[in-house]
Amino acid sequence: MSFANKTVLITGATRGIGKAIGLRLAREGANIVIAAKSVEENPKLGGTIFSAAAEMEAAGGKALAVACDIRFEEQIQQVVTKAVEQFGGIDMLINNASAISLTDTEKTEVKRFDLMHDINVRGTFLMTKACIPFLRKGGNSHILTLSPPIDLQSKWLKGHVAYTMSKYNMSMMTLGWAAEFKEAGIAANSLWPRTTIDTAAVRNLLGGQALANMSRTPEILADAAYYILRKPAATCTGNLFIDEAVLASEGITDLSGYSVVPGAQLFNDLFVG
């Protein structure tokens, strides 16, 4: 399937995984709607919605930058309205925006609990709800959510119950939407990495440069997303994909080029054994 002139709305596309997916699809000629909060650059994070848009246009696509905090329904509606006004519709939604706090129950502050659920769960739900009327009219419409496989063994919950709950909720929504919108021809899938990914969250919150050096680049998820989104929506839906498996199904097994440090030992992601 061609991505030329397809409109893809990506939450949290200023940097990291969301931006990498946007750049990958922009190279295929897609219209990228960047829905994120950063309108002024944070030195610790880098980039704004405007700099990301410029990069995506330089990559060969068209881009629309709209400031959006998905905790607020009116801002979600504004993004969707502007996307449709600019590009005539929405063909794909990438639910990438997420908040993380790997704290145990006693150390999880109420504001952190609320933030993760407001963004990861409520925001993902409301953004998807707002896009559905336009995805119904799109060509080969897909919803792709960055969330993990669901495994209810306690080891995946221990130590960070609040965060795991929020991410599993995102995956549960994927499974529900796949069934709910199957007759409408809208695919719903999730995607998650086998290893840690070199993002601002890894460098600033989780393990610093040492963990980043044991990680892969966001481009592995961008390539996996590309292969998922080009599949027929009618037959590729209801999956909780792992990036390595997606690439393997395309005959891509040499993943060394995705390592931040060539040959370094890789660190498994939090939800992957």
For each residue, the residues with C-beta under 8 A, 3 or more apart:
1: 140 229 230 231 232
2: 6 28 29
3: 6 8 25 28 29 30 229 230
4: 28 29 30
5: 29 30 31
6: 2 3 25 29 30 31 91 92 138 139 140
7: 30 31 33 83 87 88 89 90 91 92 138
8: 3 22 25 30 31 32 33 91 92 93 94 229
9: 33 35 79 80 83 90 92 93 94 127 131
10: 13 18 21 22 32 33 34 35 93 94 96
11: 18 35 36 68 70 94 95 96 97 123 124 127
12: 16 18 35 36 96 97 98
13: 10 18 19 21 22 32 34 35 36 49 52 94 96
14: 18 19 34 36 37 38 45 47 48 49 51 52
15: 18 19 38 45 46 47 52 199 200
16: 12 19 20 197 199 200 201 218
17: 20 21 96 146 197 199 218 221 222
18: 10 11 12 13 14 15 21 22 36 94 96 97
19: 13 14 15 16 22 23 47 52 55 218
20: 16 17 23 24 217 218 219 221 222
21: 10 13 17 18 24 25 94 96 218 221 222 225 226
22: 8 10 13 18 19 25 26 32 34 52 56 61 63
23: 19 20 26 27 55 56 59 222
24: 20 21 27 28 219 222 223 225 226
25: 3 6 8 21 22 28 30 32 61 225 226 229
26: 22 23 29 30 32 56 57 59 60 61 63
27: 23 24 59 60 61
28: 2 3 4 24 25 60 61 226
29: 2 3 4 5 6 26 60 61
30: 3 4 5 6 7 8 25 26 61 62
31: 5 6 7 8 61 62 63 64 86 87
32: 8 10 13 22 25 26 53 56 61 62 63 64
33: 7 8 9 10 63 64 66 79 82 83 86 87 90
34: 10 13 14 22 49 52 53 56 63 64 65 66
35: 9 10 11 12 13 66 68 70 76 79 97 127
36: 11 12 13 14 18 49 52 67 68 97
37: 14 67 68 69
38: 14 15 41 42 45 47 48 49
39: 48 49 50 67
40: 48
41: 38 45 46 47 48 51
42: 38 45 46
43: 46
44: 200 204
45: 14 15 38 41 42 200 204
46: 15 41 42 43 200
47: 14 15 19 38 41 51 52
48: 14 38 39 40 41 51 52 65
49: 13 14 34 36 38 39 52 53 65 66 67
50: 39 53 54 65
51: 14 41 47 48 54 55
52: 13 14 15 19 22 34 36 47 48 49 55 56 63 65
53: 32 34 49 50 56 57 63 64 65
54: 50 51 57 58 63
55: 19 23 51 52 58 59
56: 22 23 26 32 34 52 53 59 61 62 63
57: 26 53 54 60 61 62 63
58: 54 55
59: 23 26 27 55 56
60: 26 27 28 29 57
61: 22 25 26 27 28 29 30 31 32 56 57
62: 30 31 32 56 57 87
63: 22 26 31 32 33 34 52 53 54 56 57
64: 31 32 33 34 53 82 83 86 87
65: 34 48 49 50 52 53
66: 33 34 35 49 78 79 82 83
67: 36 37 39 49 75
68: 11 35 36 37 75 76 78 79
69: 37 72 75
70: 11 35 75 76 97 119 123 124 126 127
71: 118 119 122 123
72: 69 75 76
73: 76 77 126
74: 77 78
75: 67 68 69 70 72 78 79
76: 35 68 70 72 73 79 80 123 126 127 130
77: 73 74 80 81 130
78: 66 68 74 75 81 82
79: 9 33 35 66 68 75 76 82 83 127 130
80: 9 76 77 83 84 90 130 131 134
81: 77 78 84 85
82: 33 64 66 78 79 85 86
83: 7 9 33 64 66 79 80 86 87 90
84: 80 81 87 88 89 90 134
85: 81 82
86: 31 33 64 82 83
87: 7 31 33 62 64 83 84 90
88: 7 84
89: 7 84 134 137 138
90: 7 9 33 80 83 84 87 93 131 134 135 138
91: 6 7 8 135 138 139 140 141 142
92: 6 7 8 9 135 138 141 142 143 144 229
93: 8 9 10 90 127 128 131 135 142 143 144
94: 8 9 10 11 13 18 21 144 145 146 225
95: 11 124 127 128 143 144 145 146 147 170
96: 10 11 12 13 17 18 21 146
97: 11 12 18 35 36 70 119 123 124
98: 12 119 120 146 167 170
99: 112 115 116 118 119 120 166
100: 116 163 201 205 206
101: 108 112 115 116 160 162 163
102: 159 160 163 206 270
103: 107 108 109 112 160 162 163
104: 107 108 159 160 161
105: 108 161 162
106:
107: 103 104
108: 101 103 104 105 112 113 161 162
109: 103 112 113
110: 113 114
111: 114 115
112: 99 101 103 108 109 115 116 162
113: 108 109 110 116 117 162
114: 110 111 117 118
115: 99 101 111 112 118 119
116: 99 100 101 112 113 119 120 121 162 163 166
117: 113 114 120 121 122 162 165 166 169
118: 71 99 114 115 121 122 123
119: 70 71 97 98 99 115 116 122 123 124
120: 98 99 116 117 123 124 166 167 169 170
121: 116 117 118 124 125 166 169 170 173
122: 71 117 118 119 125 126
123: 11 70 71 76 97 118 119 120 126 127
124: 11 70 95 97 119 120 121 127 128 145 170 173
125: 121 122 128 129 173
126: 70 73 76 122 123 129 130
127: 9 11 35 70 76 79 93 95 123 124 130 131
128: 93 95 124 125 131 132 143 173 177
129: 125 126 132
130: 76 77 79 80 126 127
131: 9 80 90 93 127 128 134 135 143
132: 128 129 135 136 181 186
133: 136 137
134: 80 84 89 90 131 137 138
135: 90 91 92 93 131 132 138 141 143 181 184 186
136: 132 133 141 184 185 186
137: 89 133 134
138: 6 7 89 90 91 92 134 135 141 186
139: 6 91
140: 1 6 91 185 187 232 233
141: 91 92 135 136 138 184 185 186 187 233
142: 91 92 93 186 187 188 189 228 229 233
143: 92 93 95 128 131 135 174 177 181 186 187 188 189
144: 92 93 94 95 189 190 191 225 228 229
145: 94 95 124 170 171 173 174 188 189 190 191
146: 17 94 95 96 98 170 190 191 192 221
147: 95 167 168 170 171 174 190 191 192 240
148: 167 168 171 190 192 240 269 270 271 272
149: 171 190 192 240 242 271 272
150: 168 171 172 240
151: 156 271
152: 156 157
153: 156
154: 157 158
155: 158
156: 151 152 153 164 271
157: 152 154 160 161 164 165
158: 154 155 161
159: 102 104
160: 101 102 103 104 157 163 164 270
161: 104 105 108 157 158 164 165
162: 101 103 105 108 112 113 116 117 165 166
163: 100 101 102 103 116 160 166 167
164: 156 157 160 161 167 168 271
165: 117 157 161 162 168 169
166: 99 116 117 120 121 162 163 169 170
167: 98 120 147 148 163 164 170 171 271
168: 147 148 150 164 165 171 172
169: 117 120 121 165 166 172 173
170: 95 98 120 121 124 145 146 147 166 167 173 174 190
171: 145 147 148 149 150 167 168 174 175 190 240
172: 150 168 169 175 176
173: 121 124 125 128 145 169 170 176 177 188
174: 143 145 147 170 171 177 178 188 189 190 238 240
175: 171 172 178 179 188 238 240
176: 172 173 179 180
177: 128 143 173 174 180 181 186 188
178: 174 175 181 182 187 188 189 237 238 239
179: 175 176 182 238
180: 176 177
181: 132 135 143 177 178 184 185 186 188
182: 178 179 185 186 234 237
183:
184: 135 136 141 181
185: 136 140 141 181 182 233 234
186: 132 135 136 138 141 142 143 177 181 182 233 237
187: 140 141 142 143 178 231 233 234 236 237
188: 142 143 145 173 174 175 177 178 181 237 238
189: 142 143 144 145 174 178 228 236 237 238 239 240 241
190: 144 145 146 147 148 149 170 171 174 239 240 241
191: 144 145 146 147 221 224 225 228 241 242 243 246
192: 146 147 148 149 240 241 242 243 269 271 272
193: 196 197 216 220 221 242 243 269 272
194: 242 243 244 268 269 272
195: 214 215 216 266 267 268 269 272
196: 193 202 206 207 211 214 215 216 266 267 268 269 270
197: 16 17 193 202 215 216 217 218 220 221 269
198: 202 203 212 215 216 217 218 260
199: 15 16 17 202 203 218
200: 15 16 44 45 46 203 204
201: 16 100 204 205 206
202: 196 197 198 199 205 206 207 211 212 215
203: 198 199 200 206 207 208 209 211 212
204: 44 45 200 201
205: 100 201 202
206: 100 102 196 201 202 203 211
207: 196 202 203 210 211 212 267
208: 203 211 212
209: 203 212 213
210: 207 213 214
211: 196 202 203 206 207 208 214 215 267
212: 198 202 203 207 208 209 215 260
213: 209 210 260 261 264
214: 195 196 210 211 260 261 264 265 266 267
215: 195 196 197 198 202 211 212 259 260 266 267
216: 193 195 196 197 198 220 255 258 259 260 266
217: 20 197 198 220 258 259 260
218: 16 17 19 20 21 197 198 199 221 222
219: 20 24 222 223 258
220: 193 197 216 217 223 224 243 247 255 258
221: 17 20 21 146 191 193 197 218 224 225 243
222: 17 20 21 23 24 218 219 225 226
223: 24 219 220 226 227 247 252
224: 191 220 221 227 228 241 243 246 247
225: 21 24 25 94 144 191 221 222 228 229
226: 21 24 25 28 222 223 229 230
227: 223 224 230 231 246 247 249 250
228: 142 144 189 191 224 225 231 236 241 246
229: 1 3 8 25 92 142 144 225 226
230: 1 3 226 227
231: 1 187 227 228 235 236
232: 1 140 235 236
233: 140 141 142 185 186 187 236 237
234: 182 185 187 237
235: 231 232
236: 187 189 228 231 232 233 239
237: 178 182 186 187 188 189 233 234
238: 174 175 178 179 188 189
239: 178 189 190 236
240: 147 148 149 150 171 174 175 189 190 192
241: 189 190 191 192 224 228 245 246
242: 149 191 192 193 194 245 246 272
243: 191 192 193 194 220 221 224 246 247
244: 194 247 248 255
245: 241 242 248 249
246: 191 224 227 228 241 242 243 249 250
247: 220 223 224 227 243 244 250 252 253 255
248: 244 245 251 252 253
249: 227 245 246
250: 227 246 247
251: 248
252: 223 247 248 255
253: 247 248
254: 257
255: 216 220 244 247 252 258 259
256: 259 262 263
257: 254
258: 216 217 219 220 255
259: 215 216 217 255 256 262 263 264 266
260: 198 212 213 214 215 216 217 264
261: 213 214 264
262: 256 259
263: 256 259
264: 213 214 259 260 261
265: 214
266: 195 196 214 215 216 259
267: 195 196 207 211 214 215
268: 194 195 196 272 273
269: 148 192 193 194 195 196 197 272
270: 102 148 160 196
271: 148 149 151 156 164 167 192
272: 148 149 192 193 194 195 242 268 269
273: 268
